[in-house]
Amino acid sequence: MVKEDDPFYDLICYIATSARGCVEEPKIYGSFRLIETMERVINILEEEGYADDFYLNLRDKINDERNRKTRCFQ
């Protein structure tokens, strides 16, 4: 039985819908979704107490790069 607050269930749903979206969306979206998946996995690791500085720094770099890229479009 799936718990409503199960982060792995949410992650699996995100991955499945992302895979479906890749069929019709521009190819670059697949890369964006993979990066988003990495960030979500790191968030789960942190919530469960398994994320070390390497993963937390990686997530920071992901966020910094995303923010830098999105500023170009504002």
C-alpha positions, -999 to 999 in steps of 0.1 A, spaced: 0 0 0 13 34 -9 16 61 18 3 95 8 35 111 19 59 85 3 86 105 -15 95 75 -36 60 71 -49 60 108 -59 94 103 -76 83 73 -95 52 91 -107 74 121 -118 97 98 -137 69 80 -154 51 112 -165 85 126 -176 91 96 -198 57 100 -214 63 137 -219 96 130 -237 76 114 -266 60 146 -276 81 174 -260 113 189 -274 143 167 -267 160 192 -244 131 188 -219 144 152 -213 177 166 -200 159 191 -178 137 164 -163 167 142 -156 184 171 -137 151 177 -118 151 140 -109 186 142 -95 175 171 -73 145 152 -61 166 122 -52 190 144 -33 160 159 -14 148 124 -4 183 115 7 184 146 28 150 140 43 161 104 52 194 116 67 216 101 40 227 132 21 263 142 28 281 174 18 288 160 -17 251 156 -25 241 189 -8 267 208 -28 256 191 -60 221 202 -53 233 238 -47 252 237 -80 220 225 -98 200 253 -83 226 279 -90 229 269 -126 191 267 -130 188 302 -115 216 315 -137 200 301 -169 164 312 -161 176 348 -154 185 350 -191 149 345 -200 134 371 -177 
